[in-house]
């Protein structure tokens, strides 16, 4: 009989996958995501770029440790194979109640009727400005947007930083993992 309790082994199994297969956030970056959840205690989290579901599992773990079982993570993935693989991982981890998957392309697939307290972008780097424009109006006051790969993909991320500068929106670059940009509202 399957258990309805969170199964953290799935997260550990995903850490063993070849990095170039699913391009998962490094463990220290994932830990930062979890710590952000513990600090913000968000009701609704948006993730763009589900991949294997690894970062979603860290976000969900933060919700569970905070006792926020009525919160939700909405994660968007456009690749059918990665979408299905993540779906299997969420089922194995027994986290289907916290994670809602959307198959589609961001920013079009971002729900416009929800407020988010936390958003994590790990999708196509050249589209980060579009993700930001779609999420920023629906980001709750005090909420945060975290963007992965800002150091490892500096050149591809420069248009996003220029975009923020034009709007006079301050940001912080954290030397965690492949580099995380933190934008607070």
Kinemage of the C-alpha trace (Angstrom):
@kinemage 1
@onewidth
@group {chain A} dominant
@subgroup {mainchain}
@vectorlist {calphas} color= white
{ca unk a 1} P 0.000 0.000 0.000
{ca unk a 2} L 1.558 3.353 -1.054
{ca unk a 3} L 2.193 5.986 1.584
{ca unk a 4} L 0.699 9.470 1.345
{ca unk a 5} L 3.719 10.952 3.090
{ca unk a 6} L 6.348 12.984 1.254
{ca unk a 7} L 9.058 10.771 -0.207
{ca unk a 8} L 12.352 12.757 -0.222
{ca unk a 9} L 14.205 9.887 -1.917
{ca unk a 10} L 12.950 11.135 -5.312
{ca unk a 11} L 14.884 14.372 -4.830
{ca unk a 12} L 18.044 12.387 -4.041
{ca unk a 13} L 17.501 10.178 -7.096
{ca unk a 14} L 17.215 13.256 -9.327
{ca unk a 15} L 20.531 14.576 -8.015
{ca unk a 16} L 22.197 11.529 -9.614
{ca unk a 17} L 20.965 12.358 -13.126
{ca unk a 18} L 23.504 13.669 -15.648
{ca unk a 19} L 23.418 17.469 -15.424
{ca unk a 20} L 23.142 17.944 -19.190
{ca unk a 21} L 20.009 15.773 -19.310
{ca unk a 22} L 17.693 18.009 -17.276
{ca unk a 23} L 19.779 21.071 -16.329
{ca unk a 24} L 18.698 21.084 -12.708
{ca unk a 25} L 19.515 23.851 -10.279
{ca unk a 26} L 22.606 23.008 -8.174
{ca unk a 27} L 21.963 21.763 -4.634
{ca unk a 28} L 23.068 25.039 -2.996
{ca unk a 29} L 20.687 26.977 -5.250
{ca unk a 30} L 17.886 24.548 -4.451
{ca unk a 31} L 18.580 24.925 -0.743
{ca unk a 32} L 18.313 28.712 -1.192
{ca unk a 33} L 14.878 28.223 -2.795
{ca unk a 34} L 13.754 26.195 0.193
{ca unk a 35} L 15.104 28.760 2.651
{ca unk a 36} L 13.273 31.506 0.742
{ca unk a 37} L 10.023 29.556 1.110
{ca unk a 38} L 10.678 29.127 4.829
{ca unk a 39} L 11.292 32.878 5.141
{ca unk a 40} L 8.435 34.180 2.944
{ca unk a 41} L 5.823 31.517 3.750
{ca unk a 42} L 4.138 32.025 0.359
{ca unk a 43} L 0.562 31.032 -0.411
{ca unk a 44} L 1.209 30.724 -4.151
{ca unk a 45} L 4.527 30.025 -5.893
{ca unk a 46} L 5.105 30.225 -9.644
{ca unk a 47} L 7.905 28.276 -11.299
{ca unk a 48} L 8.814 28.686 -14.962
{ca unk a 49} L 10.811 25.738 -16.278
{ca unk a 50} L 9.883 22.540 -14.411
{ca unk a 51} L 12.395 20.244 -16.118
{ca unk a 52} L 12.644 17.092 -13.933
{ca unk a 53} L 10.721 18.682 -11.066
{ca unk a 54} L 13.809 18.894 -8.858
{ca unk a 55} L 13.442 22.558 -7.887
{ca unk a 56} L 9.685 22.073 -7.410
{ca unk a 57} L 10.444 19.361 -4.864
{ca unk a 58} L 12.675 21.747 -2.909
{ca unk a 59} L 9.986 24.440 -2.990
{ca unk a 60} L 7.386 21.902 -1.811
{ca unk a 61} L 9.683 20.712 0.948
{ca unk a 62} L 9.852 24.298 2.201
{ca unk a 63} L 6.057 24.506 2.208
{ca unk a 64} L 5.781 21.237 4.120
{ca unk a 65} L 8.343 22.299 6.716
{ca unk a 66} L 6.462 25.585 7.155
{ca unk a 67} L 3.184 23.721 7.607
{ca unk a 68} L 1.763 25.462 4.529
{ca unk a 69} L -0.121 22.477 3.153
{ca unk a 70} L -2.849 24.727 1.713
{ca unk a 71} L -0.293 26.605 -0.404
{ca unk a 72} L 0.389 25.695 -4.012
{ca unk a 73} L 3.183 25.636 -6.535
{ca unk a 74} L 2.231 26.273 -10.135
{ca unk a 75} L 4.983 25.038 -12.419
{ca unk a 76} L 5.107 25.572 -16.174
{ca unk a 77} L 6.956 23.355 -18.660
{ca unk a 78} L 6.701 23.378 -22.457
{ca unk a 79} L 8.681 20.206 -23.236
{ca unk a 80} L 6.351 17.178 -23.280
{ca unk a 81} L 9.001 14.669 -22.169
{ca unk a 82} L 10.178 16.787 -19.244
{ca unk a 83} L 6.565 17.541 -18.297
{ca unk a 84} L 5.745 13.817 -18.063
{ca unk a 85} L 8.982 12.963 -16.244
{ca unk a 86} L 8.302 15.681 -13.652
{ca unk a 87} L 4.714 14.463 -13.279
{ca unk a 88} L 5.993 10.959 -12.479
{ca unk a 89} L 8.454 12.390 -9.955
{ca unk a 90} L 5.741 14.419 -8.209
{ca unk a 91} L 3.583 11.293 -7.925
{ca unk a 92} L 6.477 9.242 -6.527
{ca unk a 93} L 7.213 12.006 -4.020
{ca unk a 94} L 3.517 12.159 -2.998
{ca unk a 95} L 3.350 15.903 -3.616
{ca unk a 96} L 0.527 16.085 -6.133
{ca unk a 97} L -1.577 18.072 -3.664
{ca unk a 98} L 0.973 20.926 -3.520
{ca unk a 99} L 2.125 21.052 -7.150
{ca unk a 100} L -0.020 22.004 -10.117
{ca unk a 101} L 1.618 21.465 -13.500
{ca unk a 102} L 0.809 23.544 -16.563
{ca unk a 103} L 2.035 22.394 -19.957
{ca unk a 104} L 2.712 25.369 -22.156
{ca unk a 105} L 5.022 28.235 -22.976
{ca unk a 106} L 5.645 31.116 -20.638
{ca unk a 107} L 4.779 33.885 -20.524
{ca unk a 108} L 1.524 32.922 -22.291
{ca unk a 109} L 0.783 30.067 -19.862
{ca unk a 110} L 1.229 32.178 -16.719
{ca unk a 111} L -2.118 32.482 -14.925
{ca unk a 112} L -3.027 36.182 -14.946
{ca unk a 113} L -5.718 35.870 -12.269
{ca unk a 114} L -3.429 34.795 -9.401
{ca unk a 115} L -1.207 36.695 -6.987
{ca unk a 116} L 2.206 35.171 -6.323
{ca unk a 117} L 4.394 35.676 -3.279
{ca unk a 118} L 7.326 33.895 -4.901
{ca unk a 119} L 8.302 33.243 -8.510
{ca unk a 120} L 11.273 31.211 -9.741
{ca unk a 121} L 12.435 31.544 -13.354
{ca unk a 122} L 14.555 28.762 -14.831
{ca unk a 123} L 13.254 28.783 -18.387
{ca unk a 124} L 14.577 30.087 -21.703
{ca unk a 125} L 17.044 32.816 -20.727
{ca unk a 126} L 16.236 35.118 -23.658
{ca unk a 127} L 12.591 35.241 -22.536
{ca unk a 128} L 13.266 36.243 -18.927
{ca unk a 129} L 12.186 39.860 -19.523
{ca unk a 130} L 8.841 38.626 -20.842
{ca unk a 131} L 8.424 36.333 -17.829
{ca unk a 132} L 9.172 39.259 -15.558
{ca unk a 133} L 6.666 41.589 -17.273
{ca unk a 134} L 3.942 38.944 -16.989
{ca unk a 135} L 4.609 38.188 -13.301
{ca unk a 136} L 5.579 41.573 -11.813
{ca unk a 137} L 2.037 43.046 -11.801
{ca unk a 138} L 0.768 39.914 -10.001
{ca unk a 139} L 3.605 39.699 -7.496
{ca unk a 140} L 2.377 40.498 -4.001
{ca unk a 141} L 3.986 43.351 -2.100
{ca unk a 142} L 6.958 41.859 -0.259
{ca unk a 143} L 7.100 39.011 -2.775
{ca unk a 144} L 10.238 37.956 -4.607
{ca unk a 145} L 11.282 36.808 -8.046
{ca unk a 146} L 14.324 34.540 -8.213
{ca unk a 147} L 16.069 33.961 -11.546
{ca unk a 148} L 18.572 31.130 -12.007
{ca unk a 149} L 21.750 31.008 -14.143
{ca unk a 150} L 22.527 34.731 -14.062
{ca unk a 151} L 26.267 34.179 -13.580
{ca unk a 152} L 26.668 31.082 -15.766
{ca unk a 153} L 24.703 32.758 -18.589
{ca unk a 154} L 25.781 36.379 -18.067
{ca unk a 155} L 25.657 37.345 -21.740
{ca unk a 156} L 22.204 35.821 -22.315
{ca unk a 157} L 20.899 37.480 -19.132
{ca unk a 158} L 22.218 40.988 -19.896
{ca unk a 159} L 19.029 42.075 -21.739
{ca unk a 160} L 17.063 41.163 -18.592
{ca unk a 161} L 19.332 43.283 -16.399
{ca unk a 162} L 19.040 46.143 -18.901
{ca unk a 163} L 15.253 45.709 -18.752
{ca unk a 164} L 15.270 46.022 -14.958
{ca unk a 165} L 17.558 49.057 -15.110
{ca unk a 166} L 15.251 50.843 -17.589
{ca unk a 167} L 12.382 50.347 -15.143
{ca unk a 168} L 14.562 51.414 -12.217
{ca unk a 169} L 13.906 48.104 -10.433
{ca unk a 170} L 16.690 47.145 -8.020
{ca unk a 171} L 18.001 43.606 -7.898
{ca unk a 172} L 20.636 41.577 -6.128
{ca unk a 173} L 22.909 38.935 -7.662
{ca unk a 174} L 23.701 36.080 -5.310
{ca unk a 175} L 26.758 33.925 -5.953
{ca unk a 176} L 24.857 30.729 -5.250
{ca unk a 177} L 24.929 27.841 -7.693
{ca unk a 178} L 24.969 29.206 -11.245
{ca unk a 179} L 24.023 32.633 -9.888
{ca unk a 180} L 20.613 33.730 -8.655
{ca unk a 181} L 19.115 37.142 -9.249
{ca unk a 182} L 16.740 38.270 -6.497
{ca unk a 183} L 14.164 40.956 -7.210
{ca unk a 184} L 11.978 42.035 -4.302
{ca unk a 185} L 8.734 43.971 -4.628
